[in-house]
Amino acid sequence: MTDLDFSRLTWETLSAYVSKGLIFSFQLTLMAMLGGIILGTLLAMMRLSGRKWLEVPAAIYVDTLRSIPLVLVILWVYLLLPYATQAMGWGNFAPETTALITFTLFEATYYSEIMRAGIQSVSKGQSFAGYALGMNYRQTMSLVVLPQAFRNMLPVLLTQTIVLFQDTSLVYAIGAYDLLKGFETAGKNIQRPVETYLAVAAVYFVICFSLSMLVRRLQKKIAIIR
C-alpha cells in the first residue's frame, strides 16, 4: 500500500482515455434499458396472455437466459453472431454493437419478470372495466393496465438499470471500450495500473450509490402518492 501513488491520476491525465468509455457505458445502459423494457413488456404480456402458444416460448426464453451467466451470453453472441451476419451479407458487427444486442436480449428477461409482477399488482377489476368498455386485450393492457404497472414498478425498474450499468463492465471481455477499458488503458499509459483499478471502483461506487439514493427518494414519493 505504501507504493500507491494517486498524484498522476488527474482529470487532465485520464480524460483522454476515460471520457470515451464513460460515454459508451452510459449509452449502452440507456439503450439496453429502453430496448429491454420494450422487449420485456412484450414477453410479460405473452406470459400473461393465457395462450399456450405465446406463454411457452416466452417462458423458455426468459428461464433459459436467466439461468446463464451474462458473460457467457456476451461471449456466445460475440463468437456466433458473425456467422449469421456474414451469411446475410452484413459483415461483422463492432464489439460495441454486439454488446448492445446482447444486453438488450439478456436484460429483457429481468425486465420481463419485473413487468409481469407489476401487471399482476394491478387489480383485475381494472382489466374487467376495460373489457366492459369494449376494449380488447391489447387496448386494455396498453391503455389501462400498463400505465399503472409502470408506476408501481418504476423504482424496481430503475434499480435493475443500476445493476445493468454495473454489468456493462463485462463488455471488457469482448474488447468493447467502456469505462473499465478506459481506466485500464489509462493505467497502462501512465504506468499506474493498480491505482487506476482502485479509481474506477470508486467511480462505479459514486455513480451507483448516487443513483440508488435518487431511486430511494422516488420510491418514497410514489408511496406517498399511493
Number of C-alpha atoms within 10 A of each C-alpha: 4 4 7 9 11 13 7 15 17 9 11 9 13 19 16 13 21 22 16 15 20 19 14 17 24 15 15 23 23 15 15 26 26 15 19 24 22 16 19 28 23 17 26 26 22 21 22 16 14 10 10 12 11 15 17 13 14 22 15 11 15 24 13 11 17 15 8 11 10 18 16 12 17 22 18 12 14 22 12 10 14 16 13 12 13 12 9 9 9 10 12 15 14 12 18 18 13 21 26 21 19 22 24 22 20 23 25 30 26 20 26 25 17 23 28 22 15 22 24 13 14 17 11 12 9 15 19 13 13 19 14 10 10 11 16 12 13 12 15 19 19 11 12 17 22 19 14 19 20 17 12 21 20 19 20 17 20 17 17 17 22 19 14 19 21 16 15 22 18 19 26 17 14 17 13 23 23 26 26 26 23 23 27 20 19 22 20 12 13 13 12 17 16 15 20 24 16 12 16 18 13 12 14 16 13 12 13 18 13 12 16 16 11 13 19 14 13 15 17 12 11 14 10 8 7 7
